[in-house]
């Protein structure tokens, strides 16, 4: 260890994988995962209004003479 940095070395046959600053590497991976989760959550938040709007358009085409009912806003 040098200072507050921790290095990890993995040997695989004649090759070696060296990770310098493991704590920083874990922090970077965590930031990437948070970003991906944000994107996934944003897509999930977008799905419901898309379903609702497609249902309204579909019902409008089937029965245009019926009054719109906002009470059934699923």
C-alpha positions as CSV (number, residue, x, y, z in Angstrom):
1,X,0.0,0.0,0.0
2,X,1.2,3.5,-0.8
3,X,-0.5,6.2,1.2
4,X,-4.2,5.5,1.2
5,X,-4.1,3.7,-2.2
6,X,-4.5,-0.1,-2.3
7,X,-3.1,-2.1,-5.2
8,X,-4.3,-5.6,-6.1
9,X,-2.4,-8.0,-8.4
10,X,-3.9,-11.2,-9.8
11,X,-1.6,-13.6,-11.6
12,X,-3.0,-15.8,-14.3
13,X,-0.3,-18.1,-15.7
14,X,2.4,-15.8,-17.0
15,X,0.1,-12.8,-17.2
16,X,-0.8,-10.5,-14.4
17,X,-3.7,-8.1,-13.8
18,X,-2.8,-5.1,-11.7
19,X,-5.5,-2.8,-10.3
20,X,-4.1,0.4,-8.8
21,X,-6.2,2.2,-6.2
22,X,-8.9,-0.4,-5.7
23,X,-11.1,1.9,-3.6
24,X,-11.1,4.4,-6.5
25,X,-11.9,1.7,-9.0
26,X,-14.8,0.4,-6.9
27,X,-16.1,4.0,-6.6
28,X,-15.9,4.4,-10.4
29,X,-17.8,1.1,-10.9
30,X,-20.4,2.3,-8.4
31,X,-20.9,5.6,-10.3
32,X,-21.4,3.7,-13.5
33,X,-23.9,1.4,-11.9
34,X,-25.8,4.4,-10.4
35,X,-25.9,6.0,-13.9
36,X,-27.3,2.8,-15.5
37,X,-29.9,2.5,-12.7
38,X,-30.9,6.1,-13.3
39,X,-31.4,5.4,-17.0
40,X,-33.4,2.2,-16.3
41,X,-35.5,4.1,-13.7
42,X,-36.2,6.9,-16.2
43,X,-37.4,4.4,-18.8
44,X,-39.6,2.8,-16.2
45,X,-41.1,6.2,-15.4
46,X,-41.8,6.8,-19.1
47,X,-43.6,3.4,-19.6
48,X,-46.8,4.2,-17.7
49,X,-47.7,7.5,-19.5
50,X,-47.0,5.8,-22.8
51,X,-49.4,3.0,-21.9
52,X,-52.1,5.4,-20.8
53,X,-51.8,7.6,-23.9
54,X,-51.9,4.6,-26.2
55,X,-55.0,3.3,-24.4
56,X,-56.7,6.7,-24.8
57,X,-55.8,6.9,-28.6
58,X,-57.0,3.3,-29.0
59,X,-60.3,4.0,-27.2
60,X,-60.8,7.1,-29.3
61,X,-60.6,5.2,-32.5
62,X,-63.0,2.5,-31.4
63,X,-65.7,4.6,-30.0
64,X,-65.3,8.3,-30.9
65,X,-69.0,9.1,-30.0
66,X,-68.6,8.2,-26.3
67,X,-67.6,10.9,-23.8
68,X,-64.1,10.7,-22.4
69,X,-63.9,9.4,-18.9
70,X,-60.9,10.7,-16.9
71,X,-62.1,8.8,-13.8
72,X,-60.8,5.6,-15.4
73,X,-57.2,6.8,-15.6
74,X,-55.3,3.6,-15.0
